[in-house]
């Protein structure tokens, strides 16, 4: 019997009613949205487009350093004033992501649900005293579980675990290995592998000292992002490159050079929801219904919107899950966006 636990992987897209990335792949039909669905998504986005202070600024929330094995990782905590939210949200951002990149997420849930923003060890905010520390994906997954325990959440409270992009990859790795446990998990734009040239990680990066990455940043950025047309995600990518701690980034990337989730996701037996809505150069949409179908209890939600709404969509979906308990499963407000991924 499949365990009744909810995992939501989501990755948002432009409000097109035609098929998106995928060509003749039959799963491309899962990346279609009706005019009525598109109207509803845009209503949700407009309602969540509200001003909010920068959540990383002093005095806005409580900043906590949580000890994990061989490191300390940063968590921002924000209480809720809205009784409609029945449980807290734990957000795990993507590879090297900066808080500024998730301001729209914060604004969407601010004062509506208790929020924990949990950063992994490759971020510049972490304290990793030894250069020989384990920076693998599996280690980061165990860090997340340790932090959930330290925060009094694991096995003690009902909560929603949200993780986009590389954060989603870490969470899925933890689900495969059985090292992460949460009542409801929402993972957004799950990366099946690290988006970076593997030949660079295998043959070039090991030969370069970490300090060499600093003067090479402009070159690296232009080479990787020169043809990226999506302005919001391009800005986020630039912010990551210029804020990254070179040695943490280098060691984490090298540790993940052979990482691949396709072909391994069948080991996740619990219910998993994959939500998609936007596309950009880094996030190829067709992977998301494929990843959902590979998991025995995987389900797929599609909420097409503009790429500027990507992080806002994550917050909107997370908040809908925070308004129901884990036992209630998929919120009725999101049920209309579920797409067929089997028997196609």
C-alpha positions in Angstrom: 0.0 0.0 0.0 1.3 3.5 -0.9 1.8 5.7 2.1 -0.6 8.7 2.2 1.9 11.6 2.3 1.9 14.5 0.0 4.9 15.9 -2.0 4.4 18.8 -4.3 7.1 19.4 -6.9 6.3 22.5 -8.8 7.7 24.5 -11.6 5.8 27.4 -13.1 5.3 28.9 -17.2 4.0 31.5 -19.6 0.2 31.8 -19.8 0.1 30.1 -23.2 -2.8 27.8 -24.2 -0.7 26.0 -26.7 1.8 23.2 -25.9 5.1 24.2 -24.4 8.5 22.5 -24.5 8.3 18.8 -25.4 7.7 18.6 -29.1 5.9 15.3 -30.0 6.3 13.9 -26.5 2.7 12.8 -25.5 3.4 14.3 -22.0 3.6 17.8 -23.7 -0.3 17.8 -23.4 0.1 18.1 -19.7 1.7 21.5 -20.3 -1.5 23.0 -21.7 -3.8 25.3 -19.8 -7.4 26.3 -20.7 -8.5 29.9 -20.9 -10.5 29.5 -17.7 -7.5 28.0 -15.8 -5.3 30.8 -17.1 -7.7 33.4 -15.8 -7.8 31.7 -12.4 -4.0 31.6 -12.2 -3.7 35.3 -13.0 -6.3 36.1 -10.4 -4.2 34.3 -7.8 -1.0 36.1 -9.0 -2.6 39.5 -8.8 -3.9 38.9 -5.3 -0.4 37.8 -4.1 1.3 40.8 -5.8 1.6 42.9 -2.6 4.3 45.0 -1.1 6.5 43.6 1.7 9.7 44.5 3.4 12.9 42.6 2.4 12.6 39.5 4.6 16.4 39.3 5.0 16.6 42.8 6.5 17.3 43.2 10.2 14.2 43.2 12.4 11.8 41.7 9.8 12.1 38.1 11.0 14.2 36.1 13.4 17.6 34.9 12.0 18.8 31.5 13.4 22.0 29.5 12.9 21.1 25.8 13.1 23.9 23.4 13.9 24.1 20.4 11.5 27.0 17.9 11.1 30.2 19.8 10.4 28.4 23.1 9.7 25.8 25.7 10.7 23.1 26.7 8.3 20.9 29.8 8.3 17.1 29.9 8.9 14.8 32.9 8.8 11.6 32.5 10.9 8.4 34.6 10.5 5.3 34.1 12.6 1.8 34.2 11.2 -1.1 36.5 12.1 -3.6 34.8 9.9 -5.6 32.0 11.7 -6.7 30.6 8.3 -3.2 29.0 7.9 -3.4 25.7 9.7 0.3 24.8 9.6 3.7 26.4 8.9 5.7 26.4 5.7 9.4 25.4 5.4 11.1 26.8 2.3 14.4 25.4 1.0 15.6 27.5 -1.9 17.7 26.4 -4.9 21.5 26.1 -5.5 23.2 29.2 -4.2 20.0 31.2 -4.4 19.9 34.6 -2.6 17.0 35.7 -0.3 16.3 38.6 -2.7 15.4 36.1 -5.4 12.5 34.8 -3.2 11.0 38.1 -2.1 7.8 37.4 -4.1 7.5 34.1 -2.3 7.7 35.8 1.0 5.2 38.5 0.1 2.7 35.9 -1.0 2.7 34.1 2.4 3.6 37.0 4.7 1.4 37.2 7.8 -0.8 34.4 6.3 1.3 31.4 7.4 4.2 30.8 9.7 7.4 30.6 7.5 10.8 29.0 8.0 13.3 29.9 5.2 16.0 27.3 5.4 19.3 27.7 3.5 21.5 24.8 2.6 25.3 24.5 3.2 26.5 25.7 -0.2 25.0 29.1 0.4 27.4 32.0 1.4 25.4 32.3 4.7 26.5 28.9 6.0 29.4 28.4 8.4 31.5 25.5 7.3 34.8 25.7 9.2 36.7 22.9 7.4 37.4 22.8 3.6 37.3 19.1 3.8 33.6 19.1 4.8 31.1 16.9 3.0 29.3 19.1 0.4 27.3 16.3 -1.3 23.6 16.3 -2.2 23.0 13.5 0.3 24.7 15.5 3.1 22.5 18.5 2.3 19.4 16.3 2.5 20.5 15.1 5.9 21.1 18.7 7.0 17.5 19.5 6.1 16.2 16.8 8.3 18.5 17.8 11.2 17.3 21.4 10.9 13.6 20.2 10.9 14.4 18.3 14.1 16.2 21.3 15.7 13.3 23.6 14.9 10.9 21.3 16.6 9.1 20.4 13.4 10.1 16.8 12.5 7.7 14.2 13.8 6.2 16.9 16.1 4.1 19.3 13.9 2.1 19.2 10.7 3.9 21.4 8.1 4.5 22.0 4.4 8.1 21.5 3.1 8.6 23.6 -0.1 11.7 23.3 -2.2 12.3 24.8 -5.7 15.0 23.9 -8.3 18.1 22.4 -6.8 16.5 22.5 -3.3 13.9 20.2 -4.9 16.6 17.9 -6.1 18.0 17.7 -2.6 14.6 16.9 -1.1 14.0 14.2 -3.7 17.4 12.7 -3.0 16.4 12.6 0.7 13.1 10.9 -0.1 15.0 8.3 -2.2 17.4 7.6 0.6 14.8 7.9 3.4 16.7 10.7 5.2 13.9 13.4 4.8 10.5 13.1 6.3 7.7 15.7 6.2 3.9 15.5 6.3 3.6 17.5 3.0 6.5 18.2 0.6 6.2 20.7 -2.3 9.2 20.8 -4.5 9.3 23.3 -7.3 11.1 23.1 -10.7 13.0 20.0 -9.6 16.3 19.7 -11.3 17.0 16.2 -12.4 20.7 17.0 -12.7 23.0 20.0 -12.0 22.6 22.7 -14.7 26.3 23.2 -15.5 28.6 21.7 -18.2 29.7 18.4 -16.9 33.0 18.5 -18.8 33.9 21.7 -16.9 33.2 20.1 -13.5 35.1 16.9 -14.5 38.2 18.3 -16.2 38.5 22.0 -15.6 37.2 22.8 -12.2 39.4 20.4 -10.2 42.5 22.1 -11.7 41.4 25.6 -10.7 41.8 27.0 -7.2 38.6 28.4 -5.7 40.0 32.0 -5.8 40.3 31.7 -9.6 36.5 31.8 -9.8 36.3 35.4 -8.6 38.0 37.1 -11.6 36.4 34.6 -14.0 32.8 35.4 -12.8 32.1 37.8 -15.7 33.3 35.3 -18.3 31.4 32.4 -16.7 28.2 34.5 -16.5 28.4 35.6 -20.1 29.1 32.0 -21.3 26.2 30.5 -19.5 23.5 33.2 -19.6 24.2 35.2 -22.8 21.2 33.7 -24.6 18.8 33.6 -21.6 15.8 35.7 -22.7 13.8 35.6 -19.4 14.7 38.9 -17.6 13.5 37.9 -14.1 15.3 34.6 -14.0 18.4 36.0 -15.8 18.6 38.6 -13.0 18.3 35.9 -10.3 21.0 33.9 -12.0 23.4 36.8 -12.1 22.8 37.5 -8.4 23.7 33.9 -7.6 26.9 34.0 -9.5 28.1 37.2 -7.9 27.1 36.3 -4.4 28.4 32.7 -4.3 31.1 31.7 -2.0 33.7 30.3 -4.5 35.0 27.3 -2.5 31.5 26.2 -1.4 30.1 26.5 -4.8 33.1 24.7 -6.4 33.1 21.8 -4.0 29.3 21.4 -4.0 29.1 21.5 -7.9 32.0 19.0 -8.2 30.3 16.7 -5.7 27.1 16.8 -7.8 28.7 16.4 -11.3 27.4 12.8 -11.7 24.1 13.4 -9.9 21.0 12.3 -11.9 17.4 11.7 -10.7 15.9 10.2 -13.9 15.9 6.5 -13.5 15.9 6.6 -9.7 12.6 8.3 -8.8 10.6 5.1 -8.8 12.1 4.5 -5.3 9.9 7.2 -3.9 6.7 5.4 -3.0 4.8 8.2 -1.3 2.4 10.5 -3.1 4.2 13.3 -5.0 2.7 16.3 -6.7 4.7 18.0 -9.5 3.5 21.5 -10.2 4.8 23.5 -13.2 4.0 26.9 -14.6 7.0 28.7 -16.1 9.9 27.9 -18.5 13.3 29.4 -18.9 16.7 28.3 -20.2 17.6 26.5 -17.0 14.3 24.9 -16.3 13.1 22.7 -19.2 9.4 22.0 -18.6 9.0 18.6 -20.1 11.1 17.0 -17.4 8.4 17.8 -14.7 5.5 15.6 -16.0 8.2 12.9 -16.8 9.5 13.0 -13.2 6.0 12.9 -11.9 5.2 9.8 -14.0 8.4 8.1 -13.0 7.3 8.1 -9.3 4.6 5.4 -8.7 2.3 7.8 -6.9 3.4 11.0 -8.7 0.8 13.5 -9.9 1.2 16.6 -12.0 -0.3 20.1 -11.7 0.2 22.8 -14.3 -0.5 26.5 -13.6 0.9 28.4 -16.5 1.9 32.0 -15.9 4.6 34.5 -16.8 8.2 33.8 -15.8 8.2 37.0 -13.6 5.6 35.2 -11.4 7.7 32.1 -10.8 8.5 32.6 -7.2 5.1 34.2 -6.5 3.5 31.0 -7.8 5.5 28.9 -5.4 4.2 31.0 -2.5 0.6 30.9 -3.7 0.7 27.1 -4.0 2.5 26.7 -0.7 -0.1 28.9 1.1 -3.0 26.8 -0.3 -1.4 23.7 1.2 -0.8 25.5 4.5 -4.6 26.2 4.7 -5.3 22.5 4.8 -3.9 19.6 6.9 -1.6 16.9 5.4 -4.5 14.4 5.8 -6.7 16.5 3.5 -4.1 16.1 0.7 -4.4 18.2 -2.5 -6.4 21.4 -1.7 -9.6 21.8 -3.7 -8.4 25.2 -4.8 -5.6 23.5 -6.8 -7.4 20.4 -7.9 -8.5 21.9 -11.3 -4.9 22.2 -12.3 -4.1 18.4 -12.1 -3.1 16.9 -15.5 -3.2 13.4 -16.8 0.3 11.8 -17.1 -0.5 8.1 -17.4 -2.2 6.3 -20.2 -1.2 9.0 -22.8 
